[in-house]
Amino acid sequence: MASRKSIDDHAINLNDLDWFPRDRDRQLSATGTLGETLRVPTTSASPQPLSMRSNSPGFPDSVSAAQDDDEMEAMRTRTIVITNNEKDRTVSRRLRGIHVFMITISGVLGAGLYIRSGTVLRVGGPGAVLIAFTVMGLLAWMVMQCIGEFLALWPISGALVEFVAKFVDEDLGTAVGIAYWFTYSINFAALIVAAAGVLDYWDPGKAIQGTIMFFLVPLFLVLLNSFGVQIYGLTEVIGGSLKIIGIFVVIACMIAINLGAGANGHIGTTNYKHYSMFPHDERATDNWASALFYAFSIAAFAYVGVDITAATALEARQDQRGKSSREATDQPKSPWPYISVRFVATWTSFLTWIIYFIAGFLMSLNVRWDDPNLPEVSWLGSPVVDANAGDEGTYNSDSGFVISAAMSRIPGLADMFTAVIFITTVFSANTNLYVASRTLFSLTRRLEDPQWRLFAFFGKTNNYQVPVRAMLLSCFFMWVPFLYLSPSNSPDTTTSSLLEVLSQMGSVSCVIVWACECWAFIRFYKCLSTHREALSASPEFVRFRRWPTNGAESHYPWRSHGQPMTMYIALLGCLFVLTVADGAALWHMWIAPRFLSAYLSILCFIPLYLGLKYYNNWGNVHWKLEDLDNFVSVAEKLRALDEIHDLATATDKEGGGRRGWGNLWGFL
């Protein structure tokens, strides 16, 4: 959560606060001691409750508005406690560039490729596989262009919340933060279910799945992540490396199978020649177009995670590059800490698409689209092994890659593929748990109002500077996988059915966040264009000269590709997926579970936003977006984002505090 009516958690001196830049010579009378209070005027006299809104404290839009003593006496004042360097509300900035890259790779390269691609092939054939992963990869790339340019300017904690809050609507920003947490929290549960489904190939039994996969594995991941971000970063480097090696091994083996290494001999393009490239499952869809649209919805899950770079900004080690906008003034200040996101924003989604396209293409070459082993959509049931059938052509796996390896009859290959997918899925679950916990921590760590005490409880860290409380709450949806173990389940129920519902809800929530970020960037882009003259004329805002005028030098850190078309296409693409693609399966028949998995996240997001709007503006709701036409207001927003960056987290030199098992859970 951002900083309106909240506390800052960094060691600061109140005399150094630069909230009124036009009146810098004016000295605050307060001192910078621990627990000092600052009286700040606010113009809000409405009976609204203290809120969770995300803005800087209620400073006036202009200094002149605060200089009239009589007017200031008439204003209602409130007290903000600025606690210096509160250890249990800070994290350690220890993640380097390799960690950030591997965390992003680990988040996006997971079950979506290995498991969900089989469903896409079954629903819409080879054409749907190639087109769906290509289109969704392009959409993810365009979204990351918008987010990446934001992060190049402000690599801050709670970035996705702050960008929407500052440039669209404050309450919408809070709703986006909650939706983002929901995305990765429920995806954590979905990936645990996926890992359990992978184990089905070895038929371990529900007892093993319930004990190991649904209890011990999540507990182990929580324990592993509780001992400092350095250990987590090392884990992600190892896991990301194993994922990359694993996918290249799988691709190489799939090529070998296609060329004749397996029992089926040379396959080549036989499945393309003798079967249609654009078929559709008549039980699931009416025609190939609706099958393709539904494939977009399924493929979206595979690209959830390209935005993880924003979550890592909270703990990423800062590089000393460039200078802040304030350094343009005569006052010497430290260099602007700048984290480069150009490579991640430009290449991660592109490289992921290349991998998905090649792997999906090879799978469609080696496995027929109507193979009975491929998982169907959940409401049609999924293929299960009949223990009495003894059919060697039936394989208990939802992965098209494992099915291809099993059909090749190469000894141990299907087992190796299963192990690769299992490791990939578990590490992806670990990444999702990290992102969910850091998102919740960013939302709650600066809450200090009494009525938000329950939520503020999750905004503290243990002595390893890890938000363990937020991590435990992010496991909230781990009760859902246990539904699979219920004895009342249908015999045809498999983990793929539960995975489809969970992954669908998580991907829909993620696309909602993408759409809001694109909207925020559109308004930000227009704002810079509208005020380009004022920004070029002001030395204070030298970093924001995207289009320098009158020969002024540009210090803009990075211009994303293809703007302004990229941002508009990205927003329209997200809206298309949310409104059309997600509901394509309902064109064939009305099925309540399918409707809920497609639209429940949207139906929850809208009331959440409206509820926050009414609660935070009790008795005085204004249905208007943030004012970006007034340059004074825009300048305050740019300064507020700079302040969030400067005061966001602990410095690298601060230690992790006392160590011990009693501090593991962060409660002591």
N, C-alpha and C positions, 0 to 999 in steps of 0.2 A: 504494500500500500504506500502511496506517496505521503506527503508530509503535512497535509492540512490538519490542524488541531492535533498535532502529534509531536513527539520528541525526536530530536536528532541524537545520534548515538556515537558521535565522533568527538574526539578531544578538540575543543575549539575555545577561543577566547571571544567573548561577546563584543569586545572592542574591534575585532577584526571582521565582524559580520558586515557584508557589503550589500545590505538589503535596499539601501537608499543611495544609489550611485551618484545621483546629482547633488547630494548633500554629504559627500564623503568627509568633509572637515568637521561635521557635527559629531561629537563624541558621545557615546552612550555612557551613562553614569554607572551602569552595573559592572561588576567585575566578573572574571571568568572562573570563579570557584565552583566546585562541585555542588550541584543542587541549587544554583542561583536561578532566580526567576526573572522573567522579562515581561513587562506589561505591554501588550500590543493592542492598538485600537482596532475595532471592527465595526463596520457599518450595519451589521446584521442585528436587527432588533426583533425579528420574528421569533415566535416561540418554538422554533424547530429544535429537535434534540441534537446533542453533539453527535457528529457523524463519523463515518469511515471514509469520507471523501478524500480525493487524492490531489491536493494542491498544497502550495506553500501556505504558511500561516496568513491570516487575512490581512495582508498589507494593502494599503490604498493603491489605486491605480497610478497615482502621481504623488510626488513628494509634497507639492503644494497643498494637497488635500489633507496632509498630516501636519502642516506647519501652523495652522490656525489654532492657538491655544484654547480659545473659547469653544471651537468646534470639537477639539479633542476632548475637552471636559464633558461635552454633551454626549459623546460616543460611549457606548457600553464597552467595557474592557474585559478582557479575559486573561488568565494567567497561563503561560506556557512554561513548563518546567523543562529546561534544557539540561539534560544530564550528560556530563562530559565522560566519554569513553566508558560507557556501561558495558562491561566485558561480556555479559551474558546476552547481549543483543548485537554482537558483532561476529563476523566470520573472518577467516584467514584467507588472504589472497595468495594462493599458492599454485593455481593452475596456469601452466604455460601454454604456448600456442599448440604444441603437440597434443596436450591434454584436451584442449577445446576442440581440435579437429577430430580426435578419436572419439570424444563424447558424442559429437554430432554424427559421425559415421556409425557408432554403436547404436544410436537412437533410431536412425533411419534405415539401416540395413538389418532387417530382422524377419519376423514371421510373415510380414506382408508379401515378401517374395516367395519364400519356400512353401508356404501353406495356402495363402489366399489366392495365389496365382492359379492353383489347380481349380478353384471354384470359377474363376474368370474363364478358363479354358472350357470348363463344362457348360457354362451358361451361354457363351457367345463364340466359341471356337478360336482358332489361331488369330483371326483378324481382330477379335476383341482384345486378345492378350496384347498384341503389338500396339494397337491404337490406344487402348486405355492407359497403358503404362507410359506411352509417349505423351499423350495429352496431359495427364496428371503430372508428369515430370516437368513439362513446360509450365504448367500452372504453378507448381512449387517453385520453379526458378524465378518466375515473375514476382511472386509474393516475396521471395527472399531479396529481390532487388529493392523493393520498398523498405523492408525491415533492415536490410543491410546498410542502406544509406542513413537511416535513422541511427543505427548502432555506430556507424563511423563518426557521427557527430557526438552521440551520447552513449557510450558503453556503460550503462548504469544498471543498478539493481532494480528489479521490477520494471524493466524497460517497456515491455509490451503493455503494461498497465499505464505507465506514465505517458506514453505517446498518444494513446487514445484519450486519456484524461485531459491532456493539455490542448489537443488540437480538435477534438470532437466534443466530448462531454465527460465531465468528471465521474458521474455515476456510471456511465457506460464503461469507463475505464476500470472501475471496480468490478463490474459484472464480467468484463473480459478476463480479469485476473482470476476470478472464481471459475469461469469456464475453462481457462487454461489449466488450472489445478485439477479440475474434474477430468480433463482430457488425459492427463498423464497418470492420474490416480486410477482411473478405470482401465486405462491401457496396461497398467502394471498388473492388475488382476487378469486382464485378457491374455497377457503374455504368459502368466503362470498357467492359465488354462491351456494355452497353446503348447507349452513345454510338456504338460501332462498328456496332451494329445499325441505329441511326438513319441512319448514312451509307449503308447498303445501298440506300436509296431512289435514291441517285445512282450506285449501282453502281461504287464506286471500285476494287474489286478487293482481293484479300487482301493484296497487297503494300503497298498504302496503309494498310489497316487494321492490319497488323502493324507497320509502321514508325512511322506517326503515332499511332494510337490506343493501341497496346499498349506503346509505348516512349517516344515523344517527349512525349505528353501527360502521362503520369505523371511523367516526369522534369521537365517544366516546372512541374508543380504542387509537386513537392518543392522545386525551386529557388525558386519564388515564396514559399513558406511559410518559407523559411530566413532571411529578412531582417528578422524581427521581427514581433510580433503586431499592431503598428500597421498594417503593410502588409496582413496577412491580414484584419484587421477592415475596412479600406477596401475590399478585394476583395469581402468578403461583403456589404457595403452595396451595392456596385455590382451584384453578382450577384443579390442578393435583390430589388433594385429591378427588374432586367431580368426576373426570374422573375414578379414580380407583374404587371408591365406585359404580359409575354408571355401569361400565363394569361387576362387580361382581353381581350386582343386575340383570342385563340383562341375564347373564349366568345362574343364579339361576332360573329366570323365564322361560328361554328356556328349562331348565331341567324339570321344573314342567309341562310345556306344553307337552313335549315329553312323560312324564309319565302318562298323562291323565288328567291334570288339566283343559284343555280347552274343547270346544264343540266337538272336533274331537276325544276325547277319547285317549286311549293309542296309540301312534304313533310308538314308538320304532324304529326299523330299516326297517319299511315297505317300505320306499322310496328306500332303498338299495336293498331289496329283489325283488321287482317287477319292478324296473326300473334300467337301466344300470348305473354302477358307472362311466363309461367313455363315455358318449354321447357327441355330439357336435351339435351346432346350424348350420344346413346346409345352412342357409342363410348368415352366417357370415364366416364360415371356410369350407374347403374341407374335413378335417379329424380331428381326435382327437389330433394328434400330433401338428398340426398347432394351434388348439384351446388351447392346453397347453402352447405353446410358447407365444401366445398372452396373456394368463393369467399371464405369468411371467411379461410381460410389464405392465399389469394393477396392479398387486400386488406390483410392485416397488414403486408406489405412496404411499402405506401404510407404507413403511419403510423410506421414506424421513423424516429426522429429527434425526436419530440415531447419526448423526455427529454434533449435535448442541452443544455438549460439547466444541468443538473448538471455537465456537462463544462466549461462555460465559467466556472464559479465559480473555477477555478484562476487565471484571468487577467483576471477581471472587475474593473473599477475599483470601489472600495468607496464607497458613499454613507454619510454620517454620519447615521444615523437610529436613534433608540431608544438604549437603553443595555444594557450587558451585565448578566448576573445578578450579577456581582461589584460593579457600581456601586451595588447596593443596600446594600452595606456602607458603613462610615464612611470607608474609604480612597478618596480621589479617584483615579479612573483615566480613561483616555481613553474616548470614546464607543464603544459597540459598533458595529462596521462592519456595516451591514445592506444586503443587496442584495434589492430587492423582486422577487419572482417571482409575484406575484398575477396580473398580466396574462398572463404567459406560461403559467402553469399553468391558468388559467381559460379563456383566449380563443384560444390558439394552435391547440389541437386542434379547438376549435369552429369557428374560421374556416377551418381546413383542411377540415373536414367539409363546410362550406357550399360551398367551392370544388369539392371532389370530387363532391358530390351534383349540383350544377348542371351541371358539365362532363360527368359520367357520364350524366346524364339527356339532355343534348343529343346526346351520342354515340349513345345507344340510340335516339333519335328519327331520326337521320339515317342510321344503318347498321343493316341487318338483322342479327339475331343469328346467322343461318346464312350470312352472306356468306363466300364462300370465301377472301377475303383476310385475314380475321381469324385471328390465331395460335391454333392449337389447343394442347392440353397437349403437353408435350415428347415423351412416349412415343408419340404418334400422328404425330409429324412436324409440320412447320410449312409453310405455303404458301410456295412459292418461284416465282420467275418462270421460265417456260420460254422460253429465248432464241429458240426456233424457233416459238413459238406465235403471236407477233404479236398477242396478244389485248390490246386496249386496255383491257379491263375488269379486268386483273390488275395489281396494284401491289405492288412489292417493299418493303413496310413492315409492321411489326408494330403500328403505332399506329392505333387506330380513328379518331383525329382526322385523320391524314394521309390515310387511306383515304377519309374523308368529303370532305376537300378535293379529292382527286384525282377522285372521282366527280362533283363539282360542275363540274369542267372550267373553273373560274375561273383565268385565266392567273396563274401564279406563286404561287397560294395554297398548294398542297401543298408547294412549296419553302420558303415562308415558315414554315409549320408545322414542317417538318423542321428548319429553322434554329433555331426557338424551342425545340424539344425537345432539340436537340443542345446548345445553350447551357445549358439547364436541367440536363441530365444531367451535363455537365462540372463545373458549379458545385456540384452535389450531390456529385459524387465528391470535389471539393476539401474540402467540409465533412466528409465521412466520413473523409478522411485526417487532418484536424485532430483530430477526436474520438478516433480510434484512437490517434494519437500522444500526445495528452494523457492518455488513459487509461493507456497503457503507462508513460508518464513518472510518473504518480501512483503506479503500482504498484511502481516500481523505484527512485525517487529517494532513498529513505531506507534502502536496504539497505546494510549495512556489514559483515556477517559474511563471512569469507573464502570460504565455499562458495557464496555468492551473488554472487561477484565478476563472473561472466559477465552476470548479470541487472542488476547495479548499473551496468554499463557503459552500459546504455540509460537510466539515470536521470540523465544529465548533459545540460547544454545547451551551445550554442555561445556566442560572445561577443555575439550578438544576443539571448541568453536564450531561444532556441528549442530544443526537444528534437529536434534533427535525427536523432540516433541512433535514437530511438524512432520517428521518422517513417519512416526507412528500413526498419526492421523491420516497420512496419505495411504496407509494400508487399509483404510476404512472399507473398501469394496472387496476385501479378501474373503468376506463371508459368501460372496456370490459363487465362487468356484465350488464351494461345499454343496451347492444345490445339485451338482452332478452326482454326488454320492448318495443322494436320497433314494431309498428303496422304492419310492413311488414313481420313479422315472420310467418312461416308456422304454421298452427294449431297444427301440430304434434310436434312442437319444445318444448322441456321442458328444465328445468335447467340441467338435467343430460347430455344432449348433449353438452352444453357449459362447464359443469364441466369436461367432458371427454377430450375435447380438451385442456383446461387449465392444468388439472392435468397431462396429457400426456406430454406436453411440459416441465412442471416443473420437472417431474420425469426424463425425458431424460437428461435435463441439470444437474440434481443432479448426475446421473450415470456417466456423463462425468467427473464431479469433482471427484467422487470416483475413476475412472480409473486413473486419473492424480495423485491422492494421492498414489495409490498403486504403480504406476510407480516410483514416488519419493522415496517411501520407499524401493523398490527393489534396486535402485541406492545407497541409503543411507546404506542399509544392506551390499551391496557389498563393499562400501567404507570402512566401519568399518572392514570388513573382510580383505581387501587388506592392510590396514594400522594398523592392530592389533599390530604388533611389535612396531611401532613408538608410538602408543597411550599408550601401556603398559609401555613404557620406559619414558613417559613424565608425571611428576607429575601434570602438568597443565591440562591434559585431563583425569584425573582419573575417571571422571563420564562416559566417553565413552568407558571404557574397557568392552565391551560386552563379549569378550573371553579373559580374562586375561592370560598372558603367564608368564613363569618363576616364578610361585608362587605368582604373584602380586595379591593384594586384589582387588576385584571387587566392585565398587560403582555404577554400572549401576542400574538406578532406577527401571526398570521393563522390563522383556523380555516377549513379547507377545507370545501367544500360537501357536504351530504348525508351526513355521517358520523353514525353508524357504518355505515350500509347501503352507502355508496359503496365502502369498503375491502373488504367481504366480497364484493360483487358483482364488483368488479375482480379479486379473487383467483380466484373461481370462473370468471369469464370467461377468464382466462389459462389456467387448467387445462383448460377445455373446448377452447380452441383447440389446446393442446399434445397432448391425448389423443384428441380426437374429430375436430375439423375437419381437422387435418393428415393424418389417416389416412383421410379419407372417400373419396379416390380409390382406395384399395386395396380398398374394398368391391366394386368392379366386377371387378377382376382383380388378381392378385398380380404386381407388377413391382418387381424389386429396386432399380433406380435411384430409383424413386419412394419406396420405403420408406426408402432411405438419405437422400434429401433431406428427408424428413419427420421422421425419428427419429435420424439420425446425430448431430445436435447434442446431443440428450438422452442418447444412449448414450455420448457422450464426456463430458458434464457430470457425470454421476453418478460414473464412475470417477475423474474429476479431483477431485471433492469428497472421495471416500473416500480417495484417495491422499494428499491434503493432510492429512486427518484423522489418518491413521496416521503419516505422516512427522513432523508437528508434535507428536504426542503419543506418540512411540515408547515402547512398553512400558507406556503408561498412558492408553489411550483411554477417554474418558468420553462415552457417548452421551447427552448431555443438552444442552439449550439454555442460553443465557446466563441467569444468575440475575437475574430482575427482581422477585422477591418481597422481597428484602432491600433496604431503603432505602439502607443504607450503600453497597452495591454499585451501586445505581442512581445515587446521587449521584456516585460516582467516574466512572461512564460519562458523565454529563452534563458533569462537569468536564473529562474527557479530550477530548470533542468541542469544548468551548470552547477548550482549549489548541491543538488542531489548527487551529482557525480563527485564533487569535492568532499562531501561529508558522508559518503555512502557506507564505507566499511572500515574495518581496522586496517592499519598500515602493515606492511610486510614485516616490520621489525618487532611487532608485538608478539609476545609468546602465547602459547596455547594454554597457560595456566597449569594448575595442579593436575597431575595424572592419577588415575586410580579407577578401580572397578566401580566404586560408588558413584563416580561421575558419568558413567556410561550412558545413563538414561537422561541426564540433564536435569534431574529433579532436585538435586542437593544444592 
